[in-house]
């Protein structure tokens, strides 16, 4: 789907969609839900999680821990998309392979 078509479905400019894609602007939970519906994809798709019931339960279990919530809260306050990506790469490197 083109950025313009998605933007039209969401009622925003295609530039806003570009900002979402580039990580320049954060995406609110409600907007992410709209995007998932427009793309006919589960919201969990954007988190790299499959749509299986088990994966959804694992994600929700993760978000139910105090440290995970602190991590997500701190991460969302980082405005620099390059720094966000660098932190994700760091965590992926130190985490055991599944």
N, CA, C and O atoms as a CHARMM CRD file, in Angstrom:
* protein
*
  392
    1    1 UNK  N      0.85400  -1.17100   0.00000 PROA 1      0.00000
    2    1 UNK  CA     0.00000   0.00000   0.00000 PROA 1      0.00000
    3    1 UNK  C      0.90300   1.23800   0.00000 PROA 1      0.00000
    4    1 UNK  O      1.91700   1.27200   0.69600 PROA 1      0.00000
    5    2 UNK  N      0.53800   2.22300  -0.76200 PROA 2      0.00000
    6    2 UNK  CA     1.33300   3.45000  -0.82900 PROA 2      0.00000
    7    2 UNK  C      1.12500   4.29800   0.42200 PROA 2      0.00000
    8    2 UNK  O      0.12500   4.16300   1.12700 PROA 2      0.00000
    9    3 UNK  N      2.08200   5.16500   0.67700 PROA 3      0.00000
   10    3 UNK  CA     1.96100   6.07800   1.81400 PROA 3      0.00000
   11    3 UNK  C      0.75500   6.99400   1.63100 PROA 3      0.00000
   12    3 UNK  O      0.05800   7.31500   2.59400 PROA 3      0.00000
   13    4 UNK  N      0.51800   7.40800   0.40400 PROA 4      0.00000
   14    4 UNK  CA    -0.60400   8.30400   0.12700 PROA 4      0.00000
   15    4 UNK  C     -1.93000   7.61400   0.41000 PROA 4      0.00000
   16    4 UNK  O     -2.82800   8.20700   1.00700 PROA 4      0.00000
   17    5 UNK  N     -2.05400   6.36400  -0.01800 PROA 5      0.00000
   18    5 UNK  CA    -3.30800   5.63600   0.20500 PROA 5      0.00000
   19    5 UNK  C     -3.53900   5.41500   1.70400 PROA 5      0.00000
   20    5 UNK  O     -4.65000   5.59700   2.20200 PROA 5      0.00000
   21    6 UNK  N     -2.49500   5.02800   2.40200 PROA 6      0.00000
   22    6 UNK  CA    -2.62800   4.83300   3.84800 PROA 6      0.00000
   23    6 UNK  C     -2.98100   6.15400   4.53300 PROA 6      0.00000
   24    6 UNK  O     -3.84100   6.20200   5.41200 PROA 6      0.00000
   25    7 UNK  N     -2.30700   7.21200   4.11900 PROA 7      0.00000
   26    7 UNK  CA    -2.58300   8.53200   4.70200 PROA 7      0.00000
   27    7 UNK  C     -4.03500   8.92800   4.48500 PROA 7      0.00000
   28    7 UNK  O     -4.68100   9.44100   5.39900 PROA 7      0.00000
   29    8 UNK  N     -4.55000   8.69700   3.29100 PROA 8      0.00000
   30    8 UNK  CA    -5.94800   9.03000   3.00000 PROA 8      0.00000
   31    8 UNK  C     -6.89800   8.23400   3.88800 PROA 8      0.00000
   32    8 UNK  O     -7.89300   8.77200   4.37400 PROA 8      0.00000
   33    9 UNK  N     -6.59400   6.95500   4.09900 PROA 9      0.00000
   34    9 UNK  CA    -7.45000   6.12600   4.94900 PROA 9      0.00000
   35    9 UNK  C     -7.43200   6.59200   6.40300 PROA 9      0.00000
   36    9 UNK  O     -8.42300   6.45800   7.12000 PROA 9      0.00000
   37   10 UNK  N     -6.29200   7.14200   6.82900 PROA 10     0.00000
   38   10 UNK  CA    -6.16100   7.57600   8.22000 PROA 10     0.00000
   39   10 UNK  C     -6.54100   9.03400   8.41300 PROA 10     0.00000
   40   10 UNK  O     -6.71100   9.49100   9.54400 PROA 10     0.00000
   41   11 UNK  N     -6.67300   9.76300   7.31500 PROA 11     0.00000
   42   11 UNK  CA    -7.00300  11.17700   7.41400 PROA 11     0.00000
   43   11 UNK  C     -5.82300  12.04700   7.82400 PROA 11     0.00000
   44   11 UNK  O     -5.99400  13.07100   8.48500 PROA 11     0.00000
   45   12 UNK  N     -4.61500  11.62700   7.42300 PROA 12     0.00000
   46   12 UNK  CA    -3.41100  12.40900   7.69300 PROA 12     0.00000
   47   12 UNK  C     -2.66700  12.62500   6.38200 PROA 12     0.00000
   48   12 UNK  O     -3.05400  12.07100   5.35400 PROA 12     0.00000
   49   13 UNK  N     -1.61500  13.41600   6.40600 PROA 13     0.00000
   50   13 UNK  CA    -0.81700  13.65200   5.20200 PROA 13     0.00000
   51   13 UNK  C      0.13900  12.48000   4.97300 PROA 13     0.00000
   52   13 UNK  O      0.47300  11.74300   5.90000 PROA 13     0.00000
   53   14 UNK  N      0.57300  12.32300   3.71900 PROA 14     0.00000
   54   14 UNK  CA     1.54100  11.26000   3.45200 PROA 14     0.00000
   55   14 UNK  C      2.86600  11.57900   4.14200 PROA 14     0.00000
   56   14 UNK  O      3.63500  10.67100   4.45600 PROA 14     0.00000
   57   15 UNK  N      3.13800  12.86500   4.38100 PROA 15     0.00000
   58   15 UNK  CA     4.35000  13.23600   5.10800 PROA 15     0.00000
   59   15 UNK  C      4.31800  12.68900   6.53400 PROA 15     0.00000
   60   15 UNK  O      5.34500  12.28900   7.08200 PROA 15     0.00000
   61   16 UNK  N      3.11500  12.67900   7.12800 PROA 16     0.00000
   62   16 UNK  CA     2.98700  12.13100   8.47600 PROA 16     0.00000
   63   16 UNK  C      3.30000  10.63700   8.46100 PROA 16     0.00000
   64   16 UNK  O      3.95900  10.13100   9.36900 PROA 16     0.00000
   65   17 UNK  N      2.83400   9.93800   7.44300 PROA 17     0.00000
   66   17 UNK  CA     3.13000   8.50800   7.31500 PROA 17     0.00000
   67   17 UNK  C      4.63500   8.31100   7.18200 PROA 17     0.00000
   68   17 UNK  O      5.19400   7.39800   7.78900 PROA 17     0.00000
   69   18 UNK  N      5.29700   9.15800   6.39300 PROA 18     0.00000
   70   18 UNK  CA     6.75800   9.07700   6.25300 PROA 18     0.00000
   71   18 UNK  C      7.43700   9.26000   7.60800 PROA 18     0.00000
   72   18 UNK  O      8.40000   8.55900   7.92300 PROA 18     0.00000
   73   19 UNK  N      6.94200  10.19000   8.39900 PROA 19     0.00000
   74   19 UNK  CA     7.52400  10.43300   9.71800 PROA 19     0.00000
   75   19 UNK  C      7.34500   9.22700  10.62400 PROA 19     0.00000
   76   19 UNK  O      8.23500   8.90000  11.40900 PROA 19     0.00000
   77   20 UNK  N      6.19000   8.55900  10.51900 PROA 20     0.00000
   78   20 UNK  CA     5.98100   7.32500  11.28600 PROA 20     0.00000
   79   20 UNK  C      6.98900   6.26600  10.84600 PROA 20     0.00000
   80   20 UNK  O      7.62500   5.62200  11.68000 PROA 20     0.00000
   81   21 UNK  N      7.13000   6.09100   9.54000 PROA 21     0.00000
   82   21 UNK  CA     8.03300   5.06500   9.01300 PROA 21     0.00000
   83   21 UNK  C      9.48000   5.32000   9.40000 PROA 21     0.00000
   84   21 UNK  O     10.21400   4.38800   9.72800 PROA 21     0.00000
   85   22 UNK  N      9.88800   6.57600   9.36100 PROA 22     0.00000
   86   22 UNK  CA    11.27300   6.92500   9.66500 PROA 22     0.00000
   87   22 UNK  C     11.55100   6.98400  11.15700 PROA 22     0.00000
   88   22 UNK  O     12.70700   7.07900  11.56800 PROA 22     0.00000
   89   23 UNK  N     10.51000   6.93000  11.96900 PROA 23     0.00000
   90   23 UNK  CA    10.69000   7.02000  13.41000 PROA 23     0.00000
   91   23 UNK  C     10.84100   8.44900  13.90300 PROA 23     0.00000
   92   23 UNK  O     11.21600   8.67700  15.05300 PROA 23     0.00000
   93   24 UNK  N     10.54800   9.41700  13.03200 PROA 24     0.00000
   94   24 UNK  CA    10.63900  10.82300  13.41600 PROA 24     0.00000
   95   24 UNK  C      9.53000  11.17700  14.39700 PROA 24     0.00000
   96   24 UNK  O      9.75700  11.90300  15.36400 PROA 24     0.00000
   97   25 UNK  N      8.33400  10.66500  14.14600 PROA 25     0.00000
   98   25 UNK  CA     7.18400  10.88800  15.03400 PROA 25     0.00000
   99   25 UNK  C      6.76700   9.57100  15.66500 PROA 25     0.00000
  100   25 UNK  O      6.79400   8.51900  15.02700 PROA 25     0.00000
  101   26 UNK  N      6.38400   9.65100  16.92500 PROA 26     0.00000
  102   26 UNK  CA     5.86600   8.46500  17.60800 PROA 26     0.00000
  103   26 UNK  C      4.44800   8.18700  17.13700 PROA 26     0.00000
  104   26 UNK  O      3.73600   9.08800  16.69300 PROA 26     0.00000
  105   27 UNK  N      4.05300   6.93900  17.24100 PROA 27     0.00000
  106   27 UNK  CA     2.70800   6.53400  16.85500 PROA 27     0.00000
  107   27 UNK  C      1.94200   6.20400  18.12600 PROA 27     0.00000
  108   27 UNK  O      2.35000   5.33100  18.89200 PROA 27     0.00000
  109   28 UNK  N      0.83200   6.89900  18.35100 PROA 28     0.00000
  110   28 UNK  CA    -0.01100   6.61600  19.50800 PROA 28     0.00000
  111   28 UNK  C     -0.67900   5.25000  19.33100 PROA 28     0.00000
  112   28 UNK  O     -0.83700   4.76600  18.21100 PROA 28     0.00000
  113   29 UNK  N     -1.05900   4.65100  20.43000 PROA 29     0.00000
  114   29 UNK  CA    -1.66900   3.31500  20.38400 PROA 29     0.00000
  115   29 UNK  C     -2.92100   3.30100  19.50600 PROA 29     0.00000
  116   29 UNK  O     -3.12700   2.36500  18.73400 PROA 29     0.00000
  117   30 UNK  N     -3.74200   4.31800  19.61900 PROA 30     0.00000
  118   30 UNK  CA    -4.96200   4.38600  18.81100 PROA 30     0.00000
  119   30 UNK  C     -4.65400   4.47200  17.33100 PROA 30     0.00000
  120   30 UNK  O     -5.33300   3.84800  16.51600 PROA 30     0.00000
  121   31 UNK  N     -3.62500   5.24800  16.97200 PROA 31     0.00000
  122   31 UNK  CA    -3.23800   5.38200  15.57500 PROA 31     0.00000
  123   31 UNK  C     -2.65200   4.06800  15.06900 PROA 31     0.00000
  124   31 UNK  O     -2.89800   3.68300  13.92600 PROA 31     0.00000
  125   32 UNK  N     -1.88100   3.37600  15.90400 PROA 32     0.00000
  126   32 UNK  CA    -1.31500   2.09200  15.51100 PROA 32     0.00000
  127   32 UNK  C     -2.42700   1.09400  15.22300 PROA 32     0.00000
  128   32 UNK  O     -2.32500   0.29200  14.29400 PROA 32     0.00000
  129   33 UNK  N     -3.47300   1.14500  16.01100 PROA 33     0.00000
  130   33 UNK  CA    -4.62000   0.26900  15.77300 PROA 33     0.00000
  131   33 UNK  C     -5.28300   0.60100  14.43900 PROA 33     0.00000
  132   33 UNK  O     -5.67200  -0.30400  13.70100 PROA 33     0.00000
  133   34 UNK  N     -5.41500   1.89000  14.12300 PROA 34     0.00000
  134   34 UNK  CA    -5.97900   2.28800  12.82700 PROA 34     0.00000
  135   34 UNK  C     -5.10600   1.78800  11.68300 PROA 34     0.00000
  136   34 UNK  O     -5.61800   1.29400  10.67900 PROA 34     0.00000
  137   35 UNK  N     -3.80700   1.91300  11.82800 PROA 35     0.00000
  138   35 UNK  CA    -2.88400   1.45700  10.78800 PROA 35     0.00000
  139   35 UNK  C     -2.99900  -0.04900  10.60100 PROA 35     0.00000
  140   35 UNK  O     -3.01500  -0.54400   9.47400 PROA 35     0.00000
  141   36 UNK  N     -3.07900  -0.77500  11.71200 PROA 36     0.00000
  142   36 UNK  CA    -3.18100  -2.23500  11.60600 PROA 36     0.00000
  143   36 UNK  C     -4.45900  -2.65000  10.88000 PROA 36     0.00000
  144   36 UNK  O     -4.45700  -3.60900  10.10900 PROA 36     0.00000
  145   37 UNK  N     -5.53900  -1.92900  11.12700 PROA 37     0.00000
  146   37 UNK  CA    -6.79200  -2.23100  10.42500 PROA 37     0.00000
  147   37 UNK  C     -6.68800  -1.89000   8.94800 PROA 37     0.00000
  148   37 UNK  O     -7.15100  -2.64900   8.09700 PROA 37     0.00000
  149   38 UNK  N     -6.07800  -0.74200   8.64000 PROA 38     0.00000
  150   38 UNK  CA    -5.93300  -0.32500   7.24600 PROA 38     0.00000
  151   38 UNK  C     -5.06400  -1.31100   6.46200 PROA 38     0.00000
  152   38 UNK  O     -5.30500  -1.55800   5.28100 PROA 38     0.00000
  153   39 UNK  N     -4.06200  -1.86700   7.12400 PROA 39     0.00000
  154   39 UNK  CA    -3.15800  -2.81400   6.46700 PROA 39     0.00000
  155   39 UNK  C     -3.60900  -4.25900   6.62000 PROA 39     0.00000
  156   39 UNK  O     -2.96200  -5.17800   6.11900 PROA 39     0.00000
  157   40 UNK  N     -4.72700  -4.45200   7.31800 PROA 40     0.00000
  158   40 UNK  CA    -5.25000  -5.79000   7.57900 PROA 40     0.00000
  159   40 UNK  C     -4.18900  -6.68100   8.22100 PROA 40     0.00000
  160   40 UNK  O     -3.95500  -7.81400   7.80000 PROA 40     0.00000
  161   41 UNK  N     -3.55600  -6.12600   9.25700 PROA 41     0.00000
  162   41 UNK  CA    -2.51200  -6.84500   9.98500 PROA 41     0.00000
  163   41 UNK  C     -2.79200  -6.70100  11.47400 PROA 41     0.00000
  164   41 UNK  O     -3.29000  -5.66300  11.91100 PROA 41     0.00000
  165   42 UNK  N     -2.48100  -7.72200  12.25400 PROA 42     0.00000
  166   42 UNK  CA    -2.67600  -7.59900  13.70200 PROA 42     0.00000
  167   42 UNK  C     -1.69000  -6.58800  14.27500 PROA 42     0.00000
  168   42 UNK  O     -0.59200  -6.42200  13.74200 PROA 42     0.00000
  169   43 UNK  N     -2.07000  -5.91700  15.34900 PROA 43     0.00000
  170   43 UNK  CA    -1.19300  -4.93900  15.98400 PROA 43     0.00000
  171   43 UNK  C      0.11800  -5.60200  16.39300 PROA 43     0.00000
  172   43 UNK  O      1.17100  -4.96600  16.34100 PROA 43     0.00000
  173   44 UNK  N      0.07000  -6.84500  16.79200 PROA 44     0.00000
  174   44 UNK  CA     1.28500  -7.54400  17.21300 PROA 44     0.00000
  175   44 UNK  C      2.30100  -7.66200  16.08300 PROA 44     0.00000
  176   44 UNK  O      3.48500  -7.87500  16.34600 PROA 44     0.00000
  177   45 UNK  N      1.86600  -7.52600  14.82700 PROA 45     0.00000
  178   45 UNK  CA     2.77600  -7.56600  13.69000 PROA 45     0.00000
  179   45 UNK  C      3.86600  -6.50800  13.83900 PROA 45     0.00000
  180   45 UNK  O      5.02100  -6.75100  13.48700 PROA 45     0.00000
  181   46 UNK  N      3.50400  -5.33900  14.36000 PROA 46     0.00000
  182   46 UNK  CA     4.44200  -4.23100  14.47000 PROA 46     0.00000
  183   46 UNK  C      5.45100  -4.43000  15.59300 PROA 46     0.00000
  184   46 UNK  O      6.42300  -3.68200  15.70200 PROA 46     0.00000
  185   47 UNK  N      5.21900  -5.42800  16.41600 PROA 47     0.00000
  186   47 UNK  CA     6.14000  -5.73600  17.50100 PROA 47     0.00000
  187   47 UNK  C      6.97100  -6.96900  17.19500 PROA 47     0.00000
  188   47 UNK  O      7.69300  -7.46800  18.05900 PROA 47     0.00000
  189   48 UNK  N      6.87100  -7.46100  15.97100 PROA 48     0.00000
  190   48 UNK  CA     7.63700  -8.63500  15.59000 PROA 48     0.00000
  191   48 UNK  C      7.13900  -9.90100  16.24600 PROA 48     0.00000
  192   48 UNK  O      7.90100 -10.84400  16.45800 PROA 48     0.00000
  193   49 UNK  N      5.86000  -9.92100  16.56600 PROA 49     0.00000
  194   49 UNK  CA     5.24700 -11.06400  17.22400 PROA 49     0.00000
  195   49 UNK  C      4.18400 -11.62800  16.29600 PROA 49     0.00000
  196   49 UNK  O      3.43100 -10.87800  15.67400 PROA 49     0.00000
  197   50 UNK  N      4.12600 -12.94900  16.20500 PROA 50     0.00000
  198   50 UNK  CA     3.09800 -13.55000  15.36300 PROA 50     0.00000
  199   50 UNK  C      1.73000 -13.36300  15.99800 PROA 50     0.00000
  200   50 UNK  O      1.62900 -12.94800  17.15300 PROA 50     0.00000
  201   51 UNK  N      0.68700 -13.66500  15.25800 PROA 51     0.00000
  202   51 UNK  CA    -0.67200 -13.44900  15.74800 PROA 51     0.00000
  203   51 UNK  C     -1.20500 -14.65900  16.51100 PROA 51     0.00000
  204   51 UNK  O     -2.40500 -14.74500  16.77100 PROA 51     0.00000
  205   52 UNK  N     -0.33500 -15.58400  16.86900 PROA 52     0.00000
  206   52 UNK  CA    -0.81800 -16.74900  17.59900 PROA 52     0.00000
  207   52 UNK  C     -1.22200 -16.34600  19.00600 PROA 52     0.00000
  208   52 UNK  O     -0.72100 -15.36700  19.56100 PROA 52     0.00000
  209   53 UNK  N     -2.13300 -17.11700  19.56600 PROA 53     0.00000
  210   53 UNK  CA    -2.60000 -16.82900  20.92600 PROA 53     0.00000
  211   53 UNK  C     -1.43700 -16.88900  21.90900 PROA 53     0.00000
  212   53 UNK  O     -1.34200 -16.06400  22.81900 PROA 53     0.00000
  213   54 UNK  N     -0.54700 -17.87200  21.72300 PROA 54     0.00000
  214   54 UNK  CA     0.59700 -18.01200  22.61900 PROA 54     0.00000
  215   54 UNK  C      1.49000 -16.77500  22.56100 PROA 54     0.00000
  216   54 UNK  O      1.91600 -16.27500  23.60200 PROA 54     0.00000
  217   55 UNK  N      1.77700 -16.28100  21.36500 PROA 55     0.00000
  218   55 UNK  CA     2.64400 -15.11000  21.22800 PROA 55     0.00000
  219   55 UNK  C      2.01300 -13.88100  21.86600 PROA 55     0.00000
  220   55 UNK  O      2.69700 -13.09400  22.52100 PROA 55     0.00000
  221   56 UNK  N      0.71800 -13.72000  21.67400 PROA 56     0.00000
  222   56 UNK  CA     0.02000 -12.58600  22.28400 PROA 56     0.00000
  223   56 UNK  C      0.08700 -12.69400  23.79900 PROA 56     0.00000
  224   56 UNK  O      0.31300 -11.69400  24.48200 PROA 56     0.00000
  225   57 UNK  N     -0.10600 -13.89500  24.33200 PROA 57     0.00000
  226   57 UNK  CA    -0.02500 -14.09500  25.77800 PROA 57     0.00000
  227   57 UNK  C      1.38900 -13.80900  26.28600 PROA 57     0.00000
  228   57 UNK  O      1.55700 -13.23700  27.36300 PROA 57     0.00000
  229   58 UNK  N      2.41000 -14.20500  25.51200 PROA 58     0.00000
  230   58 UNK  CA     3.79200 -13.93800  25.90900 PROA 58     0.00000
  231   58 UNK  C      4.05300 -12.43800  25.94300 PROA 58     0.00000
  232   58 UNK  O      4.68300 -11.93300  26.87300 PROA 58     0.00000
  233   59 UNK  N      3.56900 -11.73000  24.93200 PROA 59     0.00000
  234   59 UNK  CA     3.75400 -10.27900  24.88500 PROA 59     0.00000
  235   59 UNK  C      3.07100  -9.62500  26.07300 PROA 59     0.00000
  236   59 UNK  O      3.66000  -8.76500  26.72800 PROA 59     0.00000
  237   60 UNK  N      1.85100 -10.01500  26.35700 PROA 60     0.00000
  238   60 UNK  CA     1.11800  -9.42200  27.46500 PROA 60     0.00000
  239   60 UNK  C      1.78000  -9.78400  28.79200 PROA 60     0.00000
  240   60 UNK  O      1.81300  -8.96300  29.71000 PROA 60     0.00000
  241   61 UNK  N      2.30600 -10.99800  28.90300 PROA 61     0.00000
  242   61 UNK  CA     3.01800 -11.39700  30.11500 PROA 61     0.00000
  243   61 UNK  C      4.27000 -10.56300  30.31300 PROA 61     0.00000
  244   61 UNK  O      4.59600 -10.18000  31.43600 PROA 61     0.00000
  245   62 UNK  N      4.96900 -10.28200  29.22800 PROA 62     0.00000
  246   62 UNK  CA     6.15600  -9.43400  29.29400 PROA 62     0.00000
  247   62 UNK  C      5.78700  -8.03400  29.77500 PROA 62     0.00000
  248   62 UNK  O      6.44700  -7.47700  30.65200 PROA 62     0.00000
  249   63 UNK  N      4.73900  -7.47800  29.20000 PROA 63     0.00000
  250   63 UNK  CA     4.35000  -6.12000  29.55900 PROA 63     0.00000
  251   63 UNK  C      3.78000  -6.02700  30.96400 PROA 63     0.00000
  252   63 UNK  O      3.55900  -4.93100  31.47800 PROA 63     0.00000
  253   64 UNK  N      3.54300  -7.16600  31.57900 PROA 64     0.00000
  254   64 UNK  CA     2.99200  -7.18500  32.93000 PROA 64     0.00000
  255   64 UNK  C      4.09300  -7.16300  33.99200 PROA 64     0.00000
  256   64 UNK  O      3.79500  -7.18800  35.18700 PROA 64     0.00000
  257   65 UNK  N      5.34300  -7.11800  33.57700 PROA 65     0.00000
  258   65 UNK  CA     6.42400  -7.07500  34.54600 PROA 65     0.00000
  259   65 UNK  C      6.87300  -5.63200  34.76400 PROA 65     0.00000
  260   65 UNK  O      6.83400  -4.81400  33.84500 PROA 65     0.00000
  261   66 UNK  N      7.29400  -5.33600  35.97200 PROA 66     0.00000
  262   66 UNK  CA     7.66600  -3.96600  36.32900 PROA 66     0.00000
  263   66 UNK  C      8.84100  -3.46300  35.48700 PROA 66     0.00000
  264   66 UNK  O      8.81400  -2.33100  35.00500 PROA 66     0.00000
  265   67 UNK  N      9.86500  -4.29000  35.30900 PROA 67     0.00000
  266   67 UNK  CA    11.02800  -3.84400  34.54500 PROA 67     0.00000
  267   67 UNK  C     10.68700  -3.61900  33.07800 PROA 67     0.00000
  268   67 UNK  O     11.21400  -2.69500  32.45900 PROA 67     0.00000
  269   68 UNK  N      9.82400  -4.43800  32.51800 PROA 68     0.00000
  270   68 UNK  CA     9.43000  -4.25100  31.11800 PROA 68     0.00000
  271   68 UNK  C      8.69500  -2.93200  30.94400 PROA 68     0.00000
  272   68 UNK  O      8.93100  -2.20800  29.97700 PROA 68     0.00000
  273   69 UNK  N      7.81700  -2.62300  31.86400 PROA 69     0.00000
  274   69 UNK  CA     7.09000  -1.36100  31.77900 PROA 69     0.00000
  275   69 UNK  C      8.03500  -0.16700  31.92000 PROA 69     0.00000
  276   69 UNK  O      7.87500   0.84400  31.23500 PROA 69     0.00000
  277   70 UNK  N      9.01200  -0.28800  32.80500 PROA 70     0.00000
  278   70 UNK  CA    10.00400   0.78300  32.95000 PROA 70     0.00000
  279   70 UNK  C     10.79700   0.94600  31.66300 PROA 70     0.00000
  280   70 UNK  O     11.05400   2.06500  31.21900 PROA 70     0.00000
  281   71 UNK  N     11.18200  -0.17200  31.06900 PROA 71     0.00000
  282   71 UNK  CA    11.95500  -0.14100  29.82700 PROA 71     0.00000
  283   71 UNK  C     11.15600   0.49200  28.69800 PROA 71     0.00000
  284   71 UNK  O     11.66800   1.35200  27.98100 PROA 71     0.00000
  285   72 UNK  N      9.91300   0.07700  28.53500 PROA 72     0.00000
  286   72 UNK  CA     9.06000   0.63100  27.47900 PROA 72     0.00000
  287   72 UNK  C      8.81800   2.11800  27.72000 PROA 72     0.00000
  288   72 UNK  O      8.87300   2.91800  26.78600 PROA 72     0.00000
  289   73 UNK  N      8.55500   2.48300  28.95400 PROA 73     0.00000
  290   73 UNK  CA     8.31500   3.88300  29.29000 PROA 73     0.00000
  291   73 UNK  C      9.53700   4.74200  28.96600 PROA 73     0.00000
  292   73 UNK  O      9.40700   5.80300  28.35500 PROA 73     0.00000
  293   74 UNK  N     10.70900   4.29000  29.37000 PROA 74     0.00000
  294   74 UNK  CA    11.93500   5.05100  29.09600 PROA 74     0.00000
  295   74 UNK  C     12.21800   5.10100  27.60000 PROA 74     0.00000
  296   74 UNK  O     12.60100   6.14800  27.07700 PROA 74     0.00000
  297   75 UNK  N     12.03500   3.98700  26.91100 PROA 75     0.00000
  298   75 UNK  CA    12.30600   3.92600  25.47100 PROA 75     0.00000
  299   75 UNK  C     11.43300   4.90800  24.70300 PROA 75     0.00000
  300   75 UNK  O     11.90900   5.55600  23.77200 PROA 75     0.00000
  301   76 UNK  N     10.17200   5.02500  25.07700 PROA 76     0.00000
  302   76 UNK  CA     9.27300   5.91400  24.34000 PROA 76     0.00000
  303   76 UNK  C      9.61000   7.38900  24.56200 PROA 76     0.00000
  304   76 UNK  O      9.16700   8.24500  23.79700 PROA 76     0.00000
  305   77 UNK  N     10.38400   7.68900  25.59200 PROA 77     0.00000
  306   77 UNK  CA    10.78800   9.08200  25.81900 PROA 77     0.00000
  307   77 UNK  C     12.00000   9.47600  24.99100 PROA 77     0.00000
  308   77 UNK  O     12.33700  10.65800  24.92000 PROA 77     0.00000
  309   78 UNK  N     12.66000   8.51000  24.36200 PROA 78     0.00000
  310   78 UNK  CA    13.81700   8.80500  23.51600 PROA 78     0.00000
  311   78 UNK  C     13.29800   9.33900  22.18900 PROA 78     0.00000
  312   78 UNK  O     12.53600   8.66200  21.49800 PROA 78     0.00000
  313   79 UNK  N     13.69800  10.52100  21.84300 PROA 79     0.00000
  314   79 UNK  CA    13.18900  11.18000  20.62800 PROA 79     0.00000
  315   79 UNK  C     14.00900  10.84500  19.38200 PROA 79     0.00000
  316   79 UNK  O     13.49000  10.91500  18.26800 PROA 79     0.00000
  317   80 UNK  N     15.25800  10.49000  19.55200 PROA 80     0.00000
  318   80 UNK  CA    16.14800  10.23200  18.42100 PROA 80     0.00000
  319   80 UNK  C     15.93300   8.81100  17.89500 PROA 80     0.00000
  320   80 UNK  O     16.25700   7.84700  18.58800 PROA 80     0.00000
  321   81 UNK  N     15.38500   8.66300  16.66900 PROA 81     0.00000
  322   81 UNK  CA    15.12100   7.32200  16.13500 PROA 81     0.00000
  323   81 UNK  C     16.39600   6.49700  15.94900 PROA 81     0.00000
  324   81 UNK  O     16.35700   5.26900  16.03500 PROA 81     0.00000
  325   82 UNK  N     17.51100   7.15700  15.69900 PROA 82     0.00000
  326   82 UNK  CA    18.77400   6.42100  15.53600 PROA 82     0.00000
  327   82 UNK  C     19.21500   5.82700  16.86800 PROA 82     0.00000
  328   82 UNK  O     19.71200   4.70100  16.91900 PROA 82     0.00000
  329   83 UNK  N     19.03300   6.57600  17.92700 PROA 83     0.00000
  330   83 UNK  CA    19.36800   6.07300  19.25200 PROA 83     0.00000
  331   83 UNK  C     18.42200   4.93300  19.63600 PROA 83     0.00000
  332   83 UNK  O     18.85300   3.95000  20.23800 PROA 83     0.00000
  333   84 UNK  N     17.14600   5.05600  19.29500 PROA 84     0.00000
  334   84 UNK  CA    16.20000   3.96800  19.56100 PROA 84     0.00000
  335   84 UNK  C     16.65500   2.68700  18.86000 PROA 84     0.00000
  336   84 UNK  O     16.68600   1.61600  19.46700 PROA 84     0.00000
  337   85 UNK  N     17.00400   2.80600  17.58400 PROA 85     0.00000
  338   85 UNK  CA    17.45400   1.62300  16.83500 PROA 85     0.00000
  339   85 UNK  C     18.72700   1.03900  17.43500 PROA 85     0.00000
  340   85 UNK  O     18.87800  -0.18000  17.51300 PROA 85     0.00000
  341   86 UNK  N     19.64500   1.91300  17.85900 PROA 86     0.00000
  342   86 UNK  CA    20.89000   1.44200  18.46300 PROA 86     0.00000
  343   86 UNK  C     20.61000   0.66700  19.74800 PROA 86     0.00000
  344   86 UNK  O     21.25100  -0.35100  20.00800 PROA 86     0.00000
  345   87 UNK  N     19.66800   1.13700  20.54500 PROA 87     0.00000
  346   87 UNK  CA    19.31600   0.42600  21.78100 PROA 87     0.00000
  347   87 UNK  C     18.68300  -0.92600  21.48400 PROA 87     0.00000
  348   87 UNK  O     18.96600  -1.91300  22.16300 PROA 87     0.00000
  349   88 UNK  N     17.83000  -0.97000  20.47300 PROA 88     0.00000
  350   88 UNK  CA    17.22500  -2.25200  20.08700 PROA 88     0.00000
  351   88 UNK  C     18.30900  -3.23500  19.66300 PROA 88     0.00000
  352   88 UNK  O     18.28600  -4.39800  20.06600 PROA 88     0.00000
  353   89 UNK  N     19.25600  -2.77400  18.85200 PROA 89     0.00000
  354   89 UNK  CA    20.35700  -3.64400  18.41400 PROA 89     0.00000
  355   89 UNK  C     21.18600  -4.11900  19.60100 PROA 89     0.00000
  356   89 UNK  O     21.59400  -5.28000  19.65400 PROA 89     0.00000
  357   90 UNK  N     21.43700  -3.22000  20.55600 PROA 90     0.00000
  358   90 UNK  CA    22.19300  -3.59500  21.75200 PROA 90     0.00000
  359   90 UNK  C     21.47100  -4.69200  22.53500 PROA 90     0.00000
  360   90 UNK  O     22.08200  -5.68900  22.92100 PROA 90     0.00000
  361   91 UNK  N     20.18500  -4.50600  22.76700 PROA 91     0.00000
  362   91 UNK  CA    19.42500  -5.49300  23.53100 PROA 91     0.00000
  363   91 UNK  C     19.38500  -6.82700  22.77600 PROA 91     0.00000
  364   91 UNK  O     19.49200  -7.88700  23.39300 PROA 91     0.00000
  365   92 UNK  N     19.23500  -6.78300  21.46600 PROA 92     0.00000
  366   92 UNK  CA    19.23300  -8.01200  20.67700 PROA 92     0.00000
  367   92 UNK  C     20.57300  -8.73500  20.77600 PROA 92     0.00000
  368   92 UNK  O     20.61900  -9.96500  20.77900 PROA 92     0.00000
  369   93 UNK  N     21.66500  -7.97000  20.85700 PROA 93     0.00000
  370   93 UNK  CA    22.99100  -8.57800  20.95400 PROA 93     0.00000
  371   93 UNK  C     23.23400  -9.24600  22.30400 PROA 93     0.00000
  372   93 UNK  O     23.86500 -10.30200  22.36700 PROA 93     0.00000
  373   94 UNK  N     22.74500  -8.64600  23.37400 PROA 94     0.00000
  374   94 UNK  CA    23.01300  -9.21700  24.71200 PROA 94     0.00000
  375   94 UNK  C     21.98700 -10.26800  25.11900 PROA 94     0.00000
  376   94 UNK  O     22.22800 -11.04700  26.04100 PROA 94     0.00000
  377   95 UNK  N     20.86100 -10.29500  24.44800 PROA 95     0.00000
  378   95 UNK  CA    19.81400 -11.27400  24.79700 PROA 95     0.00000
  379   95 UNK  C     20.18500 -12.64400  24.22500 PROA 95     0.00000
  380   95 UNK  O     20.72900 -12.74800  23.12600 PROA 95     0.00000
  381   96 UNK  N     19.87900 -13.69100  24.99600 PROA 96     0.00000
  382   96 UNK  CA    20.13500 -15.04500  24.47000 PROA 96     0.00000
  383   96 UNK  C     19.28800 -15.28700  23.22300 PROA 96     0.00000
  384   96 UNK  O     18.15500 -14.81800  23.11300 PROA 96     0.00000
  385   97 UNK  N     19.86600 -16.02600  22.29800 PROA 97     0.00000
  386   97 UNK  CA    19.11400 -16.37300  21.08000 PROA 97     0.00000
  387   97 UNK  C     18.04900 -17.39500  21.43400 PROA 97     0.00000
  388   97 UNK  O     18.28900 -18.33100  22.19600 PROA 97     0.00000
  389   98 UNK  N     16.84600 -17.19300  20.85600 PROA 98     0.00000
  390   98 UNK  CA    15.76400 -18.14000  21.17400 PROA 98     0.00000
  391   98 UNK  C     15.73800 -19.28200  20.19500 PROA 98     0.00000
  392   98 UNK  O     14.89600 -20.17300  20.30800 PROA 98     0.00000
